């Protein structure tokens, strides 16, 4: 058992822990949560013994091995497989000693221990871990020097998982994984045979891979049973009870103070007044835990464009002479919310760059609205910010004519305070840099926003704020993310990028997750089942169908409004003058596009109405 007893620790005079305690039984899986800056990573340093406590104690079983990922694997000529195998230092040492040992008794000891730790299956286990984290069989035999820092972080993670320490400490492990790698890690951690303590803002991982939540707040540690959603409900109930207690106490204090104020000067009541004054002084103040404000994102609203805003016909894209994706027949409307699914290396980022206009099509046809503005956010752009300039400097370069107060208001709309606006980027946290990059990506009010892993370094409150902003945003969203919670709340269409093609994924995210974890390579048609009486739809299913009907109805209404505006435009006699033939053709084309979209929208509306009627009867 890991025992944390009354620990205290401060940084630069600011206390992070004051009398904090928690017990974590052996083999438990625990998620550590708390606002940025409360000391989660510092807690790991204290557990490892790298940082000296100012008070209290942290006790572990004797000889317990603690492991975690603290830096990427160095660039070297050692293969990925050998790097991971070397992470198990006991196995590596025994294997080396077995080559030179001459004493029969020692040789027997070595062979017995190698058998005990299952040394002979090591290569297979290491390969399985590397494959799960996204490496191909060919890449596993390549040297570490062939991979970037982010990929070498995956190798470091593979090494610590392979070494299987008694206490595994992971600090935001999904930040350098894609969706497939994150889902694999979730599954792996549930089967991990020892204690796991993971700092994470990934709600999916915290719901599916851990059985307890260790909450760091107000310099204390509180252990909650259950995943993150259970923790959130329990904590909300506690906060509500505390708020009620505060209100009751305030009312009691006000009543006592009123008596004191009224009768303190009267000799006959002075004693009672003094008694009540002492009661007020003895009342223990109930304080509400520090709450992180919901730091909202404020996306500027684009004007509405005629659909589609992007249309691909038999398009192909790649690099140099190598085609990555081909036969692309895709359409994007301004109200689309699309998640790109697919294993690493299949071409999700390539498609994103094509849609963002950062890559030209190699063939086929790509048609975009003439007024289309695209916002593009990719994780590497956070690293491309000018570290010696402030956020205010960055936005001033984009809007040189705007008043400083307006520029600061823009930054505040993305949760960057006045002090942070004047702090050089190099001194900002990862989350603050991500907010600045999101502001830069959306400052021109794009009609289509392409987000590639936008939640890295954002805490849970900020991720919820991003969900709200994307839900309210009136432009199209193309989303690549390892955050299943974000995808499930934002995306209403799924595209699978696979084998050089992009096609709609007709099932839901849970089915995609199951497909990845079971190792299926493709969507398989379900075997026909004997006819059975259909089950009555649940209340949630009926509510979902009603929502679908409302969305379809709203889309038809929007297209009807667009059709009427275009019809009014086409009714203008001057439009048919000889010198406006080209303009007339453009308006006729737009009218035809809207009518085509309206036919499809009405068909979807009728279909959703039929589904709802069937479910309700």
Legacy VTK file of the C-alpha trace (Angstrom):
# vtk DataFile Version 3.0
C-alpha trace
ASCII
DATASET POLYDATA
POINTS 617 float
0.000 0.000 0.000
1.111 3.540 -0.774
0.564 5.629 2.363
0.654 9.423 2.154
0.568 10.886 5.666
0.115 14.606 6.506
2.538 15.771 3.830
3.508 19.426 3.446
5.445 21.055 0.645
5.798 24.590 -0.771
7.316 26.134 -3.868
8.715 29.660 -3.565
6.696 30.196 -0.399
3.431 29.038 -2.000
2.084 25.936 -0.218
1.026 23.090 -2.516
0.325 20.544 0.244
-0.616 21.151 3.865
-1.361 18.070 5.958
-2.495 16.086 2.900
-3.129 12.345 3.325
-4.310 9.397 1.223
-3.980 5.598 1.138
-3.748 3.734 -2.181
-4.008 -0.074 -1.832
-1.773 -2.349 -3.900
-3.065 -3.057 -7.379
-5.476 -0.119 -7.476
-5.837 2.090 -10.557
-6.090 5.746 -9.534
-6.588 8.902 -11.604
-5.149 12.155 -10.230
-7.132 15.309 -11.073
-7.005 18.943 -10.079
-6.605 22.370 -11.563
-3.389 23.194 -13.415
-0.759 24.410 -10.981
-2.117 22.651 -7.896
0.862 20.273 -7.684
-0.082 17.015 -9.432
3.308 16.560 -11.100
5.044 17.667 -7.890
3.186 14.865 -6.075
4.837 12.356 -8.421
8.249 13.822 -7.633
7.528 13.447 -3.912
6.409 9.821 -4.342
9.612 9.013 -6.282
11.704 10.649 -3.577
13.187 13.146 -6.033
11.823 16.036 -3.948
12.262 16.258 -0.182
9.112 16.642 1.921
8.846 19.552 4.349
6.608 17.496 6.626
4.779 14.189 6.803
5.757 10.938 5.112
5.199 8.802 2.028
5.620 5.081 2.635
5.848 2.228 0.135
6.479 -1.496 0.609
10.179 -2.322 0.817
11.837 -2.988 -2.553
8.768 -1.713 -4.440
9.794 -0.582 -7.920
8.458 2.796 -9.066
8.390 3.578 -12.781
7.220 6.349 -15.063
7.967 8.307 -18.222
9.975 11.430 -17.502
11.682 12.116 -20.823
11.856 10.779 -24.356
14.220 7.984 -25.332
17.497 9.442 -26.673
18.184 9.329 -30.401
20.455 6.350 -31.036
21.100 3.447 -33.381
19.459 0.996 -30.955
16.282 -0.496 -32.408
12.920 0.211 -30.836
12.583 -3.431 -29.799
15.992 -3.554 -28.082
15.317 -0.196 -26.394
12.125 -1.559 -24.858
13.766 -4.856 -23.872
16.580 -2.956 -22.141
13.994 -1.106 -20.018
13.594 -4.259 -17.916
16.967 -3.867 -16.238
16.676 -7.097 -14.242
16.076 -9.201 -17.350
18.801 -7.383 -19.297
21.296 -7.908 -16.452
20.460 -11.607 -16.053
20.699 -12.208 -19.798
24.129 -10.543 -19.889
25.331 -12.515 -16.839
24.058 -15.774 -18.354
26.548 -15.285 -21.213
29.555 -15.252 -18.889
28.544 -17.173 -15.735
30.648 -20.290 -15.049
29.453 -21.394 -11.602
26.805 -24.118 -12.051
24.855 -22.960 -8.982
24.734 -19.375 -10.238
23.773 -20.520 -13.725
20.868 -22.464 -12.185
19.795 -19.378 -10.183
19.890 -17.208 -13.296
17.861 -19.648 -15.375
15.296 -20.093 -12.599
14.858 -16.335 -12.231
14.602 -15.845 -16.020
11.854 -18.456 -16.058
10.092 -16.733 -13.122
9.970 -13.377 -14.931
8.915 -15.002 -18.208
12.051 -13.735 -19.931
11.706 -15.970 -22.971
8.442 -14.357 -24.081
9.897 -10.856 -23.660
10.298 -10.081 -27.355
6.706 -11.016 -28.053
5.428 -8.894 -25.157
7.566 -5.903 -26.149
6.418 -6.179 -29.758
2.782 -6.307 -28.669
3.190 -3.122 -26.622
4.949 -1.262 -29.456
2.277 -2.336 -31.943
-0.425 -1.190 -29.565
1.191 2.244 -29.349
1.107 2.633 -33.121
4.392 1.237 -34.475
4.377 -1.099 -37.464
6.310 -4.359 -37.515
8.892 -2.778 -39.831
9.326 0.285 -37.597
9.971 -1.884 -34.521
13.255 -3.002 -36.123
14.310 0.575 -36.975
16.722 2.665 -34.851
15.395 5.293 -32.437
17.191 7.992 -34.415
14.678 7.493 -37.250
11.837 8.911 -35.125
10.858 12.358 -33.855
10.689 13.318 -30.198
6.971 12.606 -29.926
7.430 9.089 -31.249
10.405 8.498 -28.950
8.109 9.439 -26.063
5.944 6.493 -27.147
9.018 4.260 -27.046
9.729 5.471 -23.497
6.137 4.671 -22.531
6.457 1.221 -24.118
9.611 0.630 -22.093
8.045 1.446 -18.731
4.947 -0.657 -19.524
7.210 -3.566 -20.466
9.253 -3.213 -17.259
5.959 -3.456 -15.281
7.000 -1.586 -12.085
5.076 -2.201 -8.849
3.867 1.422 -8.898
3.375 2.910 -12.360
3.257 6.737 -12.455
1.968 8.244 -15.709
1.711 12.002 -16.279
-0.698 12.855 -19.139
0.298 9.764 -21.171
-2.279 10.333 -23.929
-0.881 13.765 -24.847
1.517 12.175 -27.325
-0.807 9.388 -28.488
-3.421 9.356 -31.227
-6.945 8.023 -30.682
-5.972 4.447 -31.480
-2.972 4.521 -29.146
-5.030 6.146 -26.376
-7.739 3.486 -26.644
-5.133 0.728 -26.571
-3.522 2.266 -23.476
-6.912 2.471 -21.730
-7.423 -1.246 -22.293
-3.853 -2.118 -21.276
-4.057 -0.216 -17.995
-7.229 -2.058 -16.950
-5.233 -5.325 -17.221
-2.012 -3.993 -15.674
-1.149 -6.296 -12.739
0.161 -3.649 -10.321
-0.684 -0.201 -8.962
-1.286 2.576 -11.500
-1.456 6.292 -10.650
-2.165 8.452 -13.693
-2.475 12.219 -14.029
-4.921 12.853 -16.847
-7.514 15.246 -18.228
-8.887 12.557 -20.552
-12.377 11.730 -19.269
-12.530 8.526 -21.310
-9.388 7.150 -19.695
-10.521 8.311 -16.239
-13.878 6.593 -16.677
-12.719 3.334 -18.207
-9.242 2.633 -16.830
-9.259 3.665 -13.175
-11.346 2.660 -10.173
-10.641 5.711 -7.992
-10.046 9.436 -8.384
-7.486 11.252 -6.210
-8.519 14.907 -6.169
-5.974 17.585 -5.313
-7.665 20.774 -4.123
-7.064 23.394 -1.446
-3.703 21.729 -0.689
-5.461 18.515 0.384
-5.900 15.066 -1.186
-9.297 13.379 -1.314
-9.760 9.847 -2.673
-13.108 9.156 -4.367
-14.288 5.692 -5.355
-15.303 5.202 -9.004
-14.367 6.809 -12.316
-14.422 10.482 -13.217
-18.169 10.802 -13.851
-18.921 9.230 -10.460
-16.383 11.588 -8.849
-17.975 14.611 -10.548
-21.469 13.673 -9.318
-20.269 12.924 -5.766
-18.279 16.124 -5.570
-21.161 18.196 -6.953
-23.408 16.783 -4.216
-20.782 17.636 -1.587
-20.445 21.164 -2.906
-24.229 21.610 -2.881
-24.369 20.401 0.736
-21.540 22.747 1.658
-23.238 25.688 -0.035
-26.396 24.921 1.940
-24.372 24.775 5.160
-22.756 28.124 4.340
-26.148 29.731 3.712
-27.513 28.336 6.965
-24.457 29.527 8.877
-24.642 32.994 7.313
-28.293 33.283 8.325
-27.460 32.190 11.905
-24.557 34.636 12.108
-26.742 37.483 10.787
-29.440 36.683 13.354
-26.953 36.718 16.234
-25.273 39.893 14.967
-28.664 41.598 14.710
-29.322 40.870 18.407
-25.895 42.191 19.345
-26.366 45.397 17.311
-29.791 46.039 18.840
-29.103 45.369 22.501
-25.379 45.851 23.096
-25.954 49.376 24.493
-28.815 48.350 26.806
-27.695 47.448 30.302
-30.430 44.840 30.715
-29.404 43.044 27.541
-25.660 43.655 27.524
-24.799 40.277 29.020
-26.915 38.387 26.443
-25.457 40.490 23.639
-21.922 39.720 24.809
-22.779 36.019 24.972
-24.030 36.037 21.391
-20.949 37.942 20.265
-18.791 35.143 21.683
-20.992 32.592 19.864
-20.301 34.421 16.583
-16.560 34.399 17.264
-16.602 30.653 17.989
-18.523 29.755 14.836
-16.202 27.814 12.515
-16.076 29.397 9.082
-17.197 27.041 6.323
-15.249 27.707 3.143
-16.128 26.580 -0.351
-13.285 24.730 -2.147
-11.496 26.800 -4.744
-13.395 26.460 -7.991
-11.823 26.815 -11.403
-13.911 29.241 -13.417
-15.186 27.842 -16.688
-12.701 29.560 -18.946
-14.800 29.842 -22.043
-13.605 30.144 -25.623
-15.259 32.831 -27.714
-15.196 31.935 -31.411
-16.126 34.764 -33.809
-19.174 33.970 -35.950
-18.695 33.671 -39.738
-21.301 34.743 -42.272
-23.317 32.000 -43.920
-22.202 30.571 -47.273
-24.195 28.590 -49.798
-23.644 24.822 -49.503
-21.438 23.018 -50.135
-18.475 25.000 -48.872
-16.055 22.249 -49.998
-16.608 19.567 -52.628
-14.077 16.910 -53.687
-14.577 14.885 -56.860
-12.193 11.988 -57.529
-9.482 13.996 -55.794
-6.095 12.616 -54.743
-3.409 14.022 -52.475
0.068 13.091 -51.327
3.684 14.175 -51.198
5.980 14.344 -54.192
5.146 11.402 -56.418
3.573 9.361 -53.601
-0.209 9.355 -53.403
-1.491 9.009 -49.829
-5.237 9.315 -50.466
-7.139 8.849 -53.707
-10.647 8.698 -55.188
-11.882 11.256 -52.691
-15.545 12.109 -53.239
-16.464 14.234 -50.246
-18.786 17.117 -49.494
-18.679 19.505 -46.550
-21.465 21.914 -45.583
-21.125 24.756 -43.118
-23.129 22.990 -40.411
-21.112 19.744 -40.560
-19.294 18.337 -37.516
-16.948 15.626 -38.816
-14.496 13.453 -36.861
-11.667 11.827 -38.820
-10.985 8.278 -37.661
-8.165 5.968 -38.692
-4.945 4.468 -37.470
-1.777 6.526 -37.378
-0.164 6.948 -40.797
-3.370 6.352 -42.770
-3.592 10.003 -43.852
-5.776 11.963 -41.409
-3.299 14.851 -41.220
-2.792 14.735 -44.989
-6.544 15.107 -45.537
-6.647 17.936 -42.996
-3.886 19.784 -44.858
-5.709 19.306 -48.179
-8.932 20.726 -46.735
-6.990 23.586 -45.127
-5.366 24.463 -48.458
-1.892 23.602 -47.169
-1.524 20.797 -49.707
-2.607 20.920 -53.342
-4.571 18.088 -54.877
-2.526 15.817 -57.138
-5.538 14.986 -59.258
-9.296 15.248 -59.497
-11.241 18.346 -58.585
-11.470 20.347 -55.351
-14.142 23.063 -55.368
-14.444 25.552 -52.516
-16.687 28.540 -51.924
-15.039 31.693 -53.243
-15.380 33.394 -49.847
-14.315 30.383 -47.778
-12.072 31.085 -44.803
-10.420 28.142 -43.080
-8.988 28.035 -39.553
-6.357 25.368 -38.928
-5.016 24.224 -35.561
-2.395 21.497 -35.285
-0.443 20.611 -32.160
2.912 21.440 -33.763
1.723 25.035 -34.223
1.847 25.492 -30.449
5.577 24.832 -30.681
5.895 27.363 -33.526
4.768 30.332 -31.434
7.455 32.988 -30.895
8.700 32.197 -27.383
10.262 35.644 -26.886
7.030 37.510 -27.743
3.887 37.978 -25.661
0.349 36.871 -26.650
-0.434 40.566 -27.108
2.449 40.817 -29.608
1.063 37.836 -31.552
-2.439 39.261 -31.979
-1.107 42.784 -32.649
0.747 41.396 -35.682
-2.526 39.934 -36.968
-4.604 43.052 -36.167
-2.140 45.981 -36.280
-4.892 48.641 -36.528
-6.923 47.480 -33.542
-6.777 49.307 -30.225
-4.873 47.581 -27.397
-8.093 47.282 -25.368
-9.734 45.349 -28.226
-6.705 43.066 -28.551
-6.791 42.348 -24.825
-10.512 41.614 -25.069
-9.765 39.024 -27.760
-7.211 37.349 -25.486
-9.614 37.435 -22.543
-12.198 35.708 -24.745
-9.815 32.751 -24.880
-9.096 32.700 -21.160
-5.800 34.618 -21.248
-5.730 37.128 -18.384
-4.222 40.594 -18.425
-1.025 39.349 -16.775
-0.724 36.410 -19.207
-1.243 38.755 -22.173
2.013 40.520 -21.230
3.979 37.352 -20.388
6.392 36.001 -23.006
5.138 32.789 -24.590
8.172 30.863 -23.364
6.940 31.342 -19.785
3.338 30.277 -20.443
1.943 26.840 -19.648
1.085 24.346 -22.372
-2.619 25.065 -21.918
-2.107 28.825 -22.248
-0.085 28.317 -25.443
-2.862 26.103 -26.835
-5.414 28.844 -26.097
-3.293 31.397 -27.949
-2.946 29.071 -30.943
-6.724 28.508 -30.995
-7.255 32.274 -30.941
-4.882 32.703 -33.889
-6.647 29.900 -35.810
-10.105 31.459 -35.348
-9.359 35.190 -35.403
-10.632 35.578 -39.003
-14.017 33.964 -38.172
-13.418 30.895 -40.376
-16.303 29.109 -42.083
-14.487 25.814 -41.496
-12.327 25.019 -38.479
-9.869 22.102 -38.692
-8.607 20.940 -35.292
-5.836 18.351 -34.975
-5.505 17.261 -31.311
-6.782 20.543 -29.816
-7.135 19.291 -26.220
-3.493 18.455 -25.484
-2.460 20.427 -22.380
-6.031 21.645 -21.714
-7.457 20.751 -18.304
-10.900 19.179 -17.944
-12.675 22.514 -17.349
-11.058 23.969 -20.474
-12.020 20.892 -22.515
-15.643 21.297 -21.427
-15.450 24.982 -22.395
-14.105 23.983 -25.823
-17.008 21.567 -26.288
-19.472 24.373 -25.522
-17.737 26.754 -27.922
-17.690 24.203 -30.762
-21.345 23.356 -30.163
-22.310 27.036 -30.458
-19.967 27.726 -33.407
-21.822 28.160 -36.722
-19.020 26.962 -39.003
-17.995 23.464 -40.077
-15.690 21.510 -37.752
-13.193 18.861 -38.882
-11.810 17.137 -35.809
-8.887 14.780 -35.176
-8.546 13.880 -31.503
-7.681 11.100 -29.066
-10.327 12.521 -26.698
-13.361 10.239 -27.128
-15.430 12.479 -24.838
-14.825 15.480 -27.099
-15.572 13.484 -30.253
-18.787 12.047 -28.854
-20.143 15.478 -27.864
-19.072 17.456 -30.938
-19.046 15.176 -34.001
-22.240 14.061 -35.723
-20.490 12.495 -38.728
-17.574 10.054 -38.773
-15.169 9.590 -41.686
-12.814 6.599 -41.677
-9.422 7.190 -43.298
-8.123 3.774 -44.298
-6.200 2.057 -47.099
-5.806 5.282 -49.088
-9.543 6.062 -49.071
-11.951 8.162 -47.006
-15.473 6.875 -46.458
-18.307 7.450 -43.972
-18.160 5.211 -40.914
-21.772 4.233 -40.524
-21.558 2.991 -36.931
-20.845 4.981 -33.766
-17.695 5.692 -31.748
-18.292 2.808 -29.351
-18.376 0.419 -32.316
-15.148 1.959 -33.654
-13.493 1.560 -30.255
-14.573 -2.078 -30.118
-13.291 -2.637 -33.667
-9.849 -1.299 -32.722
-9.574 -3.251 -29.478
-10.643 -6.539 -31.076
-8.160 -6.077 -33.919
-10.761 -6.145 -36.678
-9.464 -4.587 -39.877
-12.745 -3.548 -41.361
-16.391 -3.117 -40.663
-17.973 -6.502 -40.997
-21.610 -6.950 -41.948
-23.627 -8.427 -39.157
-24.843 -11.949 -39.622
-28.569 -12.127 -40.252
-30.480 -12.833 -37.075
-33.824 -14.561 -36.728
-36.740 -12.159 -36.713
-37.695 -11.088 -33.215
-40.191 -8.715 -31.773
-38.496 -5.301 -31.711
-37.760 -3.970 -28.259
-39.508 -0.793 -27.230
-37.128 2.148 -27.663
-35.761 3.631 -24.458
-36.534 7.182 -23.349
-33.014 8.275 -24.326
-33.458 6.813 -27.814
-36.767 8.660 -28.252
-35.159 11.902 -27.081
-32.293 11.366 -29.529
-34.799 10.836 -32.380
-36.653 14.011 -31.431
-33.350 15.894 -31.481
-32.623 14.432 -34.925
-36.022 15.632 -36.170
-35.411 19.132 -34.809
-32.010 19.313 -36.495
-33.417 18.109 -39.794
-36.317 20.565 -39.564
-33.958 23.445 -38.781
-31.784 22.528 -41.779
-34.819 22.516 -44.095
-35.876 25.896 -42.705
-32.400 27.314 -43.262
-32.269 26.024 -46.838
-35.795 27.336 -47.494
-34.670 30.777 -46.378
-31.632 30.553 -48.665
-33.820 29.398 -51.564
-36.201 32.357 -51.080
-33.303 34.826 -51.017
-31.861 33.347 -54.200
-35.284 33.311 -55.875
-35.682 36.997 -55.032
-32.246 37.663 -56.492
-33.085 35.752 -59.671
-36.346 37.697 -59.975
-34.383 40.929 -60.471
-34.867 41.891 -64.180
-31.513 43.678 -64.363
-29.755 40.383 -63.716
-30.735 39.229 -67.208
-29.035 42.077 -69.041
-26.347 41.092 -71.530
-23.442 42.400 -69.475
-24.414 40.261 -66.446
-24.531 36.834 -68.123
-21.658 35.483 -66.024
-23.224 36.697 -62.791
-26.565 35.135 -63.787
-24.874 31.776 -64.362
-23.288 31.950 -60.899
-26.613 32.668 -59.176
-28.350 29.925 -61.168
-25.661 27.457 -60.106
-26.068 28.446 -56.454
-29.839 28.092 -56.749
-29.436 24.606 -58.211
-27.060 23.632 -55.403
-29.485 24.856 -52.750
-32.398 23.021 -54.378
-30.334 19.814 -54.499
-29.383 20.209 -50.856
-32.998 20.919 -49.977
-34.198 17.713 -51.641
-31.724 15.710 -49.546
-32.590 17.619 -46.366
-36.309 17.071 -46.841
-35.740 13.350 -47.448
-33.699 13.124 -44.213
-36.411 15.072 -42.381
-39.150 12.716 -43.552
-37.047 9.671 -42.674
-36.352 10.970 -39.166
-40.054 11.763 -38.668
-40.969 8.201 -39.655
-38.428 6.796 -37.183
-39.820 8.995 -34.411
-43.428 8.038 -35.157
-42.488 4.340 -35.117
-40.671 4.729 -31.802
-43.496 6.637 -30.128
-46.252 4.173 -31.092
LINES 1 618
617 0 1 2 3 4 5 6 7 8 9 10 11 12 13 14 15 16 17 18 19 20 21 22 23 24 25 26 27 28 29 30 31 32 33 34 35 36 37 38 39 40 41 42 43 44 45 46 47 48 49 50 51 52 53 54 55 56 57 58 59 60 61 62 63 64 65 66 67 68 69 70 71 72 73 74 75 76 77 78 79 80 81 82 83 84 85 86 87 88 89 90 91 92 93 94 95 96 97 98 99 100 101 102 103 104 105 106 107 108 109 110 111 112 113 114 115 116 117 118 119 120 121 122 123 124 125 126 127 128 129 130 131 132 133 134 135 136 137 138 139 140 141 142 143 144 145 146 147 148 149 150 151 152 153 154 155 156 157 158 159 160 161 162 163 164 165 166 167 168 169 170 171 172 173 174 175 176 177 178 179 180 181 182 183 184 185 186 187 188 189 190 191 192 193 194 195 196 197 198 199 200 201 202 203 204 205 206 207 208 209 210 211 212 213 214 215 216 217 218 219 220 221 222 223 224 225 226 227 228 229 230 231 232 233 234 235 236 237 238 239 240 241 242 243 244 245 246 247 248 249 250 251 252 253 254 255 256 257 258 259 260 261 262 263 264 265 266 267 268 269 270 271 272 273 274 275 276 277 278 279 280 281 282 283 284 285 286 287 288 289 290 291 292 293 294 295 296 297 298 299 300 301 302 303 304 305 306 307 308 309 310 311 312 313 314 315 316 317 318 319 320 321 322 323 324 325 326 327 328 329 330 331 332 333 334 335 336 337 338 339 340 341 342 343 344 345 346 347 348 349 350 351 352 353 354 355 356 357 358 359 360 361 362 363 364 365 366 367 368 369 370 371 372 373 374 375 376 377 378 379 380 381 382 383 384 385 386 387 388 389 390 391 392 393 394 395 396 397 398 399 400 401 402 403 404 405 406 407 408 409 410 411 412 413 414 415 416 417 418 419 420 421 422 423 424 425 426 427 428 429 430 431 432 433 434 435 436 437 438 439 440 441 442 443 444 445 446 447 448 449 450 451 452 453 454 455 456 457 458 459 460 461 462 463 464 465 466 467 468 469 470 471 472 473 474 475 476 477 478 479 480 481 482 483 484 485 486 487 488 489 490 491 492 493 494 495 496 497 498 499 500 501 502 503 504 505 506 507 508 509 510 511 512 513 514 515 516 517 518 519 520 521 522 523 524 525 526 527 528 529 530 531 532 533 534 535 536 537 538 539 540 541 542 543 544 545 546 547 548 549 550 551 552 553 554 555 556 557 558 559 560 561 562 563 564 565 566 567 568 569 570 571 572 573 574 575 576 577 578 579 580 581 582 583 584 585 586 587 588 589 590 591 592 593 594 595 596 597 598 599 600 601 602 603 604 605 606 607 608 609 610 611 612 613 614 615 616
